[in-house]
Amino acid sequence: MANYRIKRIMDDWEEFESWHGDLMAWERFQDELERIKGENTYEDLHDFEDKSLSLQQETFTQPDAERCNNPVEQ
């Protein structure tokens, strides 16, 4: 009877170790995904800022160009 209990405890312990290892691997995977997501978000923000700045520059230069091409008669 004692041997059965010891075997049962050992089996439970091995199962726990396996489960714990799987959980740790899953947490590392989630951390890596969060890191990648953060990098992509950072890159997307810079791309958005670059495009926004570019559009602002185009908006400000177009009226100047139109005035040069179509001078207002005074």
PDB file of N, CA, C and O in Angstrom:
ATOM      1  N   MET A   1       0.817  -1.188   0.000  1.00  0.00           N
ATOM      2  CA  MET A   1       0.000   0.000   0.000  1.00  0.00           C
ATOM      3  C   MET A   1       0.866   1.259   0.000  1.00  0.00           C
ATOM      4  O   MET A   1       0.561   2.230  -0.693  1.00  0.00           O
ATOM      5  N   ALA A   2       1.951   1.236   0.783  1.00  0.00           N
ATOM      6  CA  ALA A   2       2.852   2.383   0.856  1.00  0.00           C
ATOM      7  C   ALA A   2       3.549   2.600  -0.486  1.00  0.00           C
ATOM      8  O   ALA A   2       3.733   3.736  -0.922  1.00  0.00           O
ATOM      9  N   ASN A   3       3.934   1.502  -1.137  1.00  0.00           N
ATOM     10  CA  ASN A   3       4.573   1.626  -2.450  1.00  0.00           C
ATOM     11  C   ASN A   3       3.639   2.263  -3.474  1.00  0.00           C
ATOM     12  O   ASN A   3       4.074   3.054  -4.311  1.00  0.00           O
ATOM     13  N   TYR A   4       2.371   1.922  -3.405  1.00  0.00           N
ATOM     14  CA  TYR A   4       1.386   2.501  -4.319  1.00  0.00           C
ATOM     15  C   TYR A   4       1.283   4.008  -4.097  1.00  0.00           C
ATOM     16  O   TYR A   4       1.211   4.779  -5.054  1.00  0.00           O
ATOM     17  N   ARG A   5       1.277   4.426  -2.815  1.00  0.00           N
ATOM     18  CA  ARG A   5       1.191   5.857  -2.508  1.00  0.00           C
ATOM     19  C   ARG A   5       2.420   6.603  -3.010  1.00  0.00           C
ATOM     20  O   ARG A   5       2.314   7.691  -3.576  1.00  0.00           O
ATOM     21  N   ILE A   6       3.576   6.010  -2.799  1.00  0.00           N
ATOM     22  CA  ILE A   6       4.813   6.641  -3.253  1.00  0.00           C
ATOM     23  C   ILE A   6       4.814   6.754  -4.772  1.00  0.00           C
ATOM     24  O   ILE A   6       5.178   7.791  -5.327  1.00  0.00           O
ATOM     25  N   LYS A   7       4.398   5.663  -5.449  1.00  0.00           N
ATOM     26  CA  LYS A   7       4.335   5.710  -6.902  1.00  0.00           C
ATOM     27  C   LYS A   7       3.359   6.775  -7.364  1.00  0.00           C
ATOM     28  O   LYS A   7       3.635   7.509  -8.314  1.00  0.00           O
ATOM     29  N   ARG A   8       2.228   6.860  -6.701  1.00  0.00           N
ATOM     30  CA  ARG A   8       1.213   7.863  -7.052  1.00  0.00           C
ATOM     31  C   ARG A   8       1.758   9.286  -6.862  1.00  0.00           C
ATOM     32  O   ARG A   8       1.536  10.161  -7.700  1.00  0.00           O
ATOM     33  N   ILE A   9       2.469   9.503  -5.759  1.00  0.00           N
ATOM     34  CA  ILE A   9       3.070  10.821  -5.500  1.00  0.00           C
ATOM     35  C   ILE A   9       4.116  11.141  -6.562  1.00  0.00           C
ATOM     36  O   ILE A   9       4.173  12.268  -7.054  1.00  0.00           O
ATOM     37  N   MET A  10       4.931  10.173  -6.913  1.00  0.00           N
ATOM     38  CA  MET A  10       5.960  10.382  -7.933  1.00  0.00           C
ATOM     39  C   MET A  10       5.336  10.679  -9.297  1.00  0.00           C
ATOM     40  O   MET A  10       5.809  11.553 -10.023  1.00  0.00           O
ATOM     41  N   ASP A  11       4.278   9.951  -9.640  1.00  0.00           N
ATOM     42  CA  ASP A  11       3.575  10.208 -10.900  1.00  0.00           C
ATOM     43  C   ASP A  11       2.985  11.606 -10.919  1.00  0.00           C
ATOM     44  O   ASP A  11       3.076  12.316 -11.920  1.00  0.00           O
ATOM     45  N   ASP A  12       2.376  11.996  -9.801  1.00  0.00           N
ATOM     46  CA  ASP A  12       1.815  13.348  -9.709  1.00  0.00           C
ATOM     47  C   ASP A  12       2.902  14.402  -9.837  1.00  0.00           C
ATOM     48  O   ASP A  12       2.718  15.431 -10.487  1.00  0.00           O
ATOM     49  N   TRP A  13       4.052  14.126  -9.199  1.00  0.00           N
ATOM     50  CA  TRP A  13       5.165  15.074  -9.254  1.00  0.00           C
ATOM     51  C   TRP A  13       5.676  15.220 -10.694  1.00  0.00           C
ATOM     52  O   TRP A  13       5.921  16.335 -11.154  1.00  0.00           O
ATOM     53  N   GLU A  14       5.834  14.111 -11.396  1.00  0.00           N
ATOM     54  CA  GLU A  14       6.297  14.157 -12.788  1.00  0.00           C
ATOM     55  C   GLU A  14       5.296  14.909 -13.664  1.00  0.00           C
ATOM     56  O   GLU A  14       5.683  15.681 -14.541  1.00  0.00           O
ATOM     57  N   GLU A  15       4.009  14.675 -13.415  1.00  0.00           N
ATOM     58  CA  GLU A  15       2.988  15.386 -14.181  1.00  0.00           C
ATOM     59  C   GLU A  15       3.056  16.885 -13.896  1.00  0.00           C
ATOM     60  O   GLU A  15       2.934  17.703 -14.807  1.00  0.00           O
ATOM     61  N   PHE A  16       3.250  17.234 -12.637  1.00  0.00           N
ATOM     62  CA  PHE A  16       3.377  18.643 -12.264  1.00  0.00           C
ATOM     63  C   PHE A  16       4.582  19.279 -12.944  1.00  0.00           C
ATOM     64  O   PHE A  16       4.484  20.385 -13.476  1.00  0.00           O
ATOM     65  N   GLU A  17       5.716  18.586 -12.930  1.00  0.00           N
ATOM     66  CA  GLU A  17       6.920  19.112 -13.578  1.00  0.00           C
ATOM     67  C   GLU A  17       6.689  19.329 -15.063  1.00  0.00           C
ATOM     68  O   GLU A  17       7.106  20.346 -15.617  1.00  0.00           O
ATOM     69  N   SER A  18       6.031  18.386 -15.706  1.00  0.00           N
ATOM     70  CA  SER A  18       5.731  18.511 -17.120  1.00  0.00           C
ATOM     71  C   SER A  18       4.809  19.710 -17.377  1.00  0.00           C
ATOM     72  O   SER A  18       5.042  20.505 -18.288  1.00  0.00           O
ATOM     73  N   TRP A  19       3.776  19.821 -16.570  1.00  0.00           N
ATOM     74  CA  TRP A  19       2.831  20.918 -16.706  1.00  0.00           C
ATOM     75  C   TRP A  19       3.525  22.248 -16.461  1.00  0.00           C
ATOM     76  O   TRP A  19       3.285  23.223 -17.173  1.00  0.00           O
ATOM     77  N   HIS A  20       4.392  22.283 -15.445  1.00  0.00           N
ATOM     78  CA  HIS A  20       5.113  23.518 -15.133  1.00  0.00           C
ATOM     79  C   HIS A  20       6.037  23.909 -16.285  1.00  0.00           C
ATOM     80  O   HIS A  20       6.120  25.085 -16.639  1.00  0.00           O
ATOM     81  N   GLY A  21       6.721  22.944 -16.864  1.00  0.00           N
ATOM     82  CA  GLY A  21       7.585  23.222 -18.015  1.00  0.00           C
ATOM     83  C   GLY A  21       6.798  23.776 -19.194  1.00  0.00           C
ATOM     84  O   GLY A  21       7.234  24.716 -19.860  1.00  0.00           O
ATOM     85  N   ASP A  22       5.639  23.186 -19.443  1.00  0.00           N
ATOM     86  CA  ASP A  22       4.790  23.681 -20.529  1.00  0.00           C
ATOM     87  C   ASP A  22       4.335  25.112 -20.261  1.00  0.00           C
ATOM     88  O   ASP A  22       4.326  25.947 -21.165  1.00  0.00           O
ATOM     89  N   LEU A  23       3.962  25.386 -19.028  1.00  0.00           N
ATOM     90  CA  LEU A  23       3.507  26.729 -18.654  1.00  0.00           C
ATOM     91  C   LEU A  23       4.633  27.743 -18.824  1.00  0.00           C
ATOM     92  O   LEU A  23       4.409  28.839 -19.337  1.00  0.00           O
ATOM     93  N   MET A  24       5.820  27.391 -18.405  1.00  0.00           N
ATOM     94  CA  MET A  24       6.958  28.300 -18.545  1.00  0.00           C
ATOM     95  C   MET A  24       7.261  28.571 -20.016  1.00  0.00           C
ATOM     96  O   MET A  24       7.562  29.705 -20.388  1.00  0.00           O
ATOM     97  N   ALA A  25       7.185  27.538 -20.854  1.00  0.00           N
ATOM     98  CA  ALA A  25       7.407  27.719 -22.292  1.00  0.00           C
ATOM     99  C   ALA A  25       6.335  28.631 -22.879  1.00  0.00           C
ATOM    100  O   ALA A  25       6.638  29.491 -23.706  1.00  0.00           O
ATOM    101  N   TRP A  26       5.094  28.451 -22.462  1.00  0.00           N
ATOM    102  CA  TRP A  26       3.992  29.287 -22.951  1.00  0.00           C
ATOM    103  C   TRP A  26       4.200  30.742 -22.538  1.00  0.00           C
ATOM    104  O   TRP A  26       3.955  31.651 -23.331  1.00  0.00           O
ATOM    105  N   GLU A  27       4.646  30.970 -21.310  1.00  0.00           N
ATOM    106  CA  GLU A  27       4.885  32.338 -20.849  1.00  0.00           C
ATOM    107  C   GLU A  27       6.025  32.990 -21.622  1.00  0.00           C
ATOM    108  O   GLU A  27       5.951  34.176 -21.941  1.00  0.00           O
ATOM    109  N   ARG A  28       7.082  32.231 -21.930  1.00  0.00           N
ATOM    110  CA  ARG A  28       8.176  32.780 -22.749  1.00  0.00           C
ATOM    111  C   ARG A  28       7.674  33.136 -24.138  1.00  0.00           C
ATOM    112  O   ARG A  28       8.051  34.168 -24.694  1.00  0.00           O
ATOM    113  N   PHE A  29       6.821  32.282 -24.702  1.00  0.00           N
ATOM    114  CA  PHE A  29       6.234  32.540 -26.012  1.00  0.00           C
ATOM    115  C   PHE A  29       5.397  33.821 -25.978  1.00  0.00           C
ATOM    116  O   PHE A  29       5.508  34.659 -26.873  1.00  0.00           O
ATOM    117  N   GLN A  30       4.564  33.974 -24.951  1.00  0.00           N
ATOM    118  CA  GLN A  30       3.735  35.179 -24.818  1.00  0.00           C
ATOM    119  C   GLN A  30       4.607  36.427 -24.661  1.00  0.00           C
ATOM    120  O   GLN A  30       4.313  37.464 -25.256  1.00  0.00           O
ATOM    121  N   ASP A  31       5.668  36.335 -23.872  1.00  0.00           N
ATOM    122  CA  ASP A  31       6.584  37.471 -23.700  1.00  0.00           C
ATOM    123  C   ASP A  31       7.218  37.861 -25.033  1.00  0.00           C
ATOM    124  O   ASP A  31       7.342  39.044 -25.349  1.00  0.00           O
ATOM    125  N   GLU A  32       7.613  36.867 -25.801  1.00  0.00           N
ATOM    126  CA  GLU A  32       8.220  37.138 -27.107  1.00  0.00           C
ATOM    127  C   GLU A  32       7.217  37.804 -28.044  1.00  0.00           C
ATOM    128  O   GLU A  32       7.568  38.738 -28.766  1.00  0.00           O
ATOM    129  N   LEU A  33       5.973  37.332 -28.038  1.00  0.00           N
ATOM    130  CA  LEU A  33       4.941  37.963 -28.862  1.00  0.00           C
ATOM    131  C   LEU A  33       4.723  39.415 -28.465  1.00  0.00           C
ATOM    132  O   LEU A  33       4.590  40.284 -29.327  1.00  0.00           O
ATOM    133  N   GLU A  34       4.686  39.679 -27.167  1.00  0.00           N
ATOM    134  CA  GLU A  34       4.508  41.051 -26.691  1.00  0.00           C
ATOM    135  C   GLU A  34       5.682  41.926 -27.121  1.00  0.00           C
ATOM    136  O   GLU A  34       5.491  43.081 -27.501  1.00  0.00           O
ATOM    137  N   ARG A  35       6.895  41.376 -27.062  1.00  0.00           N
ATOM    138  CA  ARG A  35       8.072  42.142 -27.475  1.00  0.00           C
ATOM    139  C   ARG A  35       7.990  42.483 -28.962  1.00  0.00           C
ATOM    140  O   ARG A  35       8.247  43.618 -29.365  1.00  0.00           O
ATOM    141  N   ILE A  36       7.629  41.487 -29.771  1.00  0.00           N
ATOM    142  CA  ILE A  36       7.506  41.708 -31.215  1.00  0.00           C
ATOM    143  C   ILE A  36       6.395  42.703 -31.504  1.00  0.00           C
ATOM    144  O   ILE A  36       6.560  43.598 -32.334  1.00  0.00           O
ATOM    145  N   LYS A  37       5.278  42.554 -30.832  1.00  0.00           N
ATOM    146  CA  LYS A  37       4.154  43.473 -31.025  1.00  0.00           C
ATOM    147  C   LYS A  37       4.578  44.894 -30.677  1.00  0.00           C
ATOM    148  O   LYS A  37       4.233  45.839 -31.387  1.00  0.00           O
ATOM    149  N   GLY A  38       5.322  45.048 -29.591  1.00  0.00           N
ATOM    150  CA  GLY A  38       5.807  46.366 -29.189  1.00  0.00           C
ATOM    151  C   GLY A  38       6.735  46.965 -30.228  1.00  0.00           C
ATOM    152  O   GLY A  38       6.649  48.159 -30.516  1.00  0.00           O
ATOM    153  N   GLU A  39       7.615  46.163 -30.792  1.00  0.00           N
ATOM    154  CA  GLU A  39       8.519  46.650 -31.837  1.00  0.00           C
ATOM    155  C   GLU A  39       7.730  47.076 -33.058  1.00  0.00           C
ATOM    156  O   GLU A  39       8.001  48.127 -33.639  1.00  0.00           O
ATOM    157  N   ASN A  40       6.752  46.265 -33.455  1.00  0.00           N
ATOM    158  CA  ASN A  40       5.947  46.597 -34.625  1.00  0.00           C
ATOM    159  C   ASN A  40       5.137  47.859 -34.389  1.00  0.00           C
ATOM    160  O   ASN A  40       5.006  48.685 -35.292  1.00  0.00           O
ATOM    161  N   THR A  41       4.596  48.020 -33.201  1.00  0.00           N
ATOM    162  CA  THR A  41       3.830  49.216 -32.876  1.00  0.00           C
ATOM    163  C   THR A  41       4.730  50.433 -32.944  1.00  0.00           C
ATOM    164  O   THR A  41       4.324  51.476 -33.457  1.00  0.00           O
ATOM    165  N   TYR A  42       5.947  50.313 -32.434  1.00  0.00           N
ATOM    166  CA  TYR A  42       6.906  51.409 -32.459  1.00  0.00           C
ATOM    167  C   TYR A  42       7.259  51.778 -33.898  1.00  0.00           C
ATOM    168  O   TYR A  42       7.310  52.958 -34.246  1.00  0.00           O
ATOM    169  N   GLU A  43       7.506  50.758 -34.741  1.00  0.00           N
ATOM    170  CA  GLU A  43       7.823  51.009 -36.145  1.00  0.00           C
ATOM    171  C   GLU A  43       6.630  51.617 -36.872  1.00  0.00           C
ATOM    172  O   GLU A  43       6.802  52.531 -37.679  1.00  0.00           O
ATOM    173  N   ASP A  44       5.430  51.128 -36.600  1.00  0.00           N
ATOM    174  CA  ASP A  44       4.229  51.666 -37.233  1.00  0.00           C
ATOM    175  C   ASP A  44       4.024  53.123 -36.848  1.00  0.00           C
ATOM    176  O   ASP A  44       3.602  53.932 -37.674  1.00  0.00           O
ATOM    177  N   LEU A  45       4.320  53.461 -35.602  1.00  0.00           N
ATOM    178  CA  LEU A  45       4.167  54.840 -35.143  1.00  0.00           C
ATOM    179  C   LEU A  45       5.120  55.747 -35.910  1.00  0.00           C
ATOM    180  O   LEU A  45       4.735  56.837 -36.335  1.00  0.00           O
ATOM    181  N   HIS A  46       6.370  55.299 -36.090  1.00  0.00           N
ATOM    182  CA  HIS A  46       7.328  56.112 -36.846  1.00  0.00           C
ATOM    183  C   HIS A  46       6.894  56.238 -38.306  1.00  0.00           C
ATOM    184  O   HIS A  46       6.993  57.322 -38.880  1.00  0.00           O
ATOM    185  N   ASP A  47       6.418  55.159 -38.912  1.00  0.00           N
ATOM    186  CA  ASP A  47       5.930  55.235 -40.282  1.00  0.00           C
ATOM    187  C   ASP A  47       4.780  56.219 -40.388  1.00  0.00           C
ATOM    188  O   ASP A  47       4.726  57.011 -41.328  1.00  0.00           O
ATOM    189  N   PHE A  48       3.856  56.178 -39.430  1.00  0.00           N
ATOM    190  CA  PHE A  48       2.717  57.076 -39.425  1.00  0.00           C
ATOM    191  C   PHE A  48       3.183  58.523 -39.281  1.00  0.00           C
ATOM    192  O   PHE A  48       2.693  59.407 -39.984  1.00  0.00           O
ATOM    193  N   GLU A  49       4.135  58.768 -38.363  1.00  0.00           N
ATOM    194  CA  GLU A  49       4.649  60.118 -38.168  1.00  0.00           C
ATOM    195  C   GLU A  49       5.349  60.615 -39.427  1.00  0.00           C
ATOM    196  O   GLU A  49       5.184  61.776 -39.802  1.00  0.00           O
ATOM    197  N   ASP A  50       6.126  59.760 -40.087  1.00  0.00           N
ATOM    198  CA  ASP A  50       6.811  60.148 -41.319  1.00  0.00           C
ATOM    199  C   ASP A  50       5.809  60.510 -42.404  1.00  0.00           C
ATOM    200  O   ASP A  50       5.974  61.520 -43.088  1.00  0.00           O
ATOM    201  N   LYS A  51       4.761  59.687 -42.568  1.00  0.00           N
ATOM    202  CA  LYS A  51       3.745  59.961 -43.584  1.00  0.00           C
ATOM    203  C   LYS A  51       2.973  61.226 -43.260  1.00  0.00           C
ATOM    204  O   LYS A  51       2.654  62.014 -44.150  1.00  0.00           O
ATOM    205  N   SER A  52       2.674  61.419 -41.977  1.00  0.00           N
ATOM    206  CA  SER A  52       1.938  62.600 -41.550  1.00  0.00           C
ATOM    207  C   SER A  52       2.751  63.854 -41.832  1.00  0.00           C
ATOM    208  O   SER A  52       2.214  64.835 -42.346  1.00  0.00           O
ATOM    209  N   LEU A  53       4.036  63.835 -41.504  1.00  0.00           N
ATOM    210  CA  LEU A  53       4.902  64.970 -41.761  1.00  0.00           C
ATOM    211  C   LEU A  53       5.011  65.235 -43.253  1.00  0.00           C
ATOM    212  O   LEU A  53       4.970  66.384 -43.691  1.00  0.00           O
ATOM    213  N   SER A  54       5.151  64.171 -44.032  1.00  0.00           N
ATOM    214  CA  SER A  54       5.240  64.310 -45.481  1.00  0.00           C
ATOM    215  C   SER A  54       3.977  64.951 -46.049  1.00  0.00           C
ATOM    216  O   SER A  54       4.057  65.839 -46.897  1.00  0.00           O
ATOM    217  N   LEU A  55       2.825  64.506 -45.585  1.00  0.00           N
ATOM    218  CA  LEU A  55       1.561  65.081 -46.056  1.00  0.00           C
ATOM    219  C   LEU A  55       1.431  66.539 -45.645  1.00  0.00           C
ATOM    220  O   LEU A  55       0.922  67.352 -46.416  1.00  0.00           O
ATOM    221  N   GLN A  56       1.881  66.884 -44.445  1.00  0.00           N
ATOM    222  CA  GLN A  56       1.832  68.270 -44.002  1.00  0.00           C
ATOM    223  C   GLN A  56       2.707  69.137 -44.888  1.00  0.00           C
ATOM    224  O   GLN A  56       2.312  70.243 -45.256  1.00  0.00           O
ATOM    225  N   GLN A  57       3.891  68.649 -45.234  1.00  0.00           N
ATOM    226  CA  GLN A  57       4.790  69.415 -46.090  1.00  0.00           C
ATOM    227  C   GLN A  57       4.184  69.601 -47.468  1.00  0.00           C
ATOM    228  O   GLN A  57       4.281  70.683 -48.046  1.00  0.00           O
ATOM    229  N   GLU A  58       3.560  68.557 -48.004  1.00  0.00           N
ATOM    230  CA  GLU A  58       2.914  68.672 -49.306  1.00  0.00           C
ATOM    231  C   GLU A  58       1.776  69.682 -49.259  1.00  0.00           C
ATOM    232  O   GLU A  58       1.604  70.471 -50.189  1.00  0.00           O
ATOM    233  N   THR A  59       1.002  69.661 -48.184  1.00  0.00           N
ATOM    234  CA  THR A  59      -0.131  70.567 -48.050  1.00  0.00           C
ATOM    235  C   THR A  59       0.346  72.011 -48.008  1.00  0.00           C
ATOM    236  O   THR A  59      -0.283  72.884 -48.605  1.00  0.00           O
ATOM    237  N   PHE A  60       1.446  72.276 -47.314  1.00  0.00           N
ATOM    238  CA  PHE A  60       1.941  73.637 -47.208  1.00  0.00           C
ATOM    239  C   PHE A  60       2.638  74.099 -48.477  1.00  0.00           C
ATOM    240  O   PHE A  60       2.626  75.295 -48.769  1.00  0.00           O
ATOM    241  N   THR A  61       3.234  73.214 -49.229  1.00  0.00           N
ATOM    242  CA  THR A  61       3.961  73.625 -50.428  1.00  0.00           C
ATOM    243  C   THR A  61       3.062  73.723 -51.646  1.00  0.00           C
ATOM    244  O   THR A  61       3.382  74.468 -52.573  1.00  0.00           O
ATOM    245  N   GLN A  62       1.957  73.006 -51.681  1.00  0.00           N
ATOM    246  CA  GLN A  62       1.088  73.071 -52.856  1.00  0.00           C
ATOM    247  C   GLN A  62       0.508  74.459 -53.089  1.00  0.00           C
ATOM    248  O   GLN A  62       0.552  74.924 -54.228  1.00  0.00           O
ATOM    249  N   PRO A  63      -0.029  75.150 -52.094  1.00  0.00           N
ATOM    250  CA  PRO A  63      -0.548  76.494 -52.363  1.00  0.00           C
ATOM    251  C   PRO A  63       0.542  77.430 -52.853  1.00  0.00           C
ATOM    252  O   PRO A  63       0.285  78.272 -53.714  1.00  0.00           O
ATOM    253  N   ASP A  64       1.771  77.302 -52.319  1.00  0.00           N
ATOM    254  CA  ASP A  64       2.870  78.128 -52.792  1.00  0.00           C
ATOM    255  C   ASP A  64       3.153  77.850 -54.255  1.00  0.00           C
ATOM    256  O   ASP A  64       3.361  78.780 -55.034  1.00  0.00           O
ATOM    257  N   ALA A  65       3.162  76.588 -54.638  1.00  0.00           N
ATOM    258  CA  ALA A  65       3.423  76.219 -56.026  1.00  0.00           C
ATOM    259  C   ALA A  65       2.302  76.730 -56.919  1.00  0.00           C
ATOM    260  O   ALA A  65       2.564  77.216 -58.019  1.00  0.00           O
ATOM    261  N   GLU A  66       1.070  76.627 -56.467  1.00  0.00           N
ATOM    262  CA  GLU A  66      -0.046  77.106 -57.275  1.00  0.00           C
ATOM    263  C   GLU A  66       0.025  78.610 -57.451  1.00  0.00           C
ATOM    264  O   GLU A  66      -0.305  79.115 -58.524  1.00  0.00           O
ATOM    265  N   ARG A  67       0.449  79.345 -56.419  1.00  0.00           N
ATOM    266  CA  ARG A  67       0.577  80.796 -56.540  1.00  0.00           C
ATOM    267  C   ARG A  67       1.661  81.158 -57.541  1.00  0.00           C
ATOM    268  O   ARG A  67       1.537  82.147 -58.263  1.00  0.00           O
ATOM    269  N   CYS A  68       2.735  80.355 -57.591  1.00  0.00           N
ATOM    270  CA  CYS A  68       3.811  80.629 -58.539  1.00  0.00           C
ATOM    271  C   CYS A  68       3.333  80.382 -59.964  1.00  0.00           C
ATOM    272  O   CYS A  68       3.687  81.126 -60.878  1.00  0.00           O
ATOM    273  N   ASN A  69       2.532  79.343 -60.155  1.00  0.00           N
ATOM    274  CA  ASN A  69       2.055  78.996 -61.484  1.00  0.00           C
ATOM    275  C   ASN A  69       0.900  79.887 -61.929  1.00  0.00           C
ATOM    276  O   ASN A  69       0.720  80.118 -63.125  1.00  0.00           O
ATOM    277  N   ASN A  70       0.120  80.386 -60.980  1.00  0.00           N
ATOM    278  CA  ASN A  70      -1.029  81.234 -61.276  1.00  0.00           C
ATOM    279  C   ASN A  70      -0.947  82.505 -60.439  1.00  0.00           C
ATOM    280  O   ASN A  70      -1.670  82.651 -59.453  1.00  0.00           O
ATOM    281  N   PRO A  71      -0.076  83.414 -60.827  1.00  0.00           N
ATOM    282  CA  PRO A  71       0.073  84.635 -60.022  1.00  0.00           C
ATOM    283  C   PRO A  71      -1.246  85.435 -60.022  1.00  0.00           C
ATOM    284  O   PRO A  71      -1.954  85.512 -61.026  1.00  0.00           O
ATOM    285  N   VAL A  72      -1.530  86.007 -58.885  1.00  0.00           N
ATOM    286  CA  VAL A  72      -2.726  86.832 -58.763  1.00  0.00           C
ATOM    287  C   VAL A  72      -2.404  88.202 -59.326  1.00  0.00           C
ATOM    288  O   VAL A  72      -1.395  88.814 -58.977  1.00  0.00           O
ATOM    289  N   GLU A  73      -3.278  88.674 -60.203  1.00  0.00           N
ATOM    290  CA  GLU A  73      -3.052  90.006 -60.797  1.00  0.00           C
ATOM    291  C   GLU A  73      -3.423  91.075 -59.798  1.00  0.00           C
ATOM    292  O   GLU A  73      -4.483  91.024 -59.175  1.00  0.00           O
ATOM    293  N   GLN A  74      -2.550  92.031 -59.652  1.00  0.00           N
ATOM    294  CA  GLN A  74      -2.810  93.126 -58.725  1.00  0.00           C
ATOM    295  C   GLN A  74      -2.975  94.416 -59.461  1.00  0.00           C
ATOM    296  O   GLN A  74      -3.201  95.455 -58.843  1.00  0.00           O
TER     297      GLN A  74
END
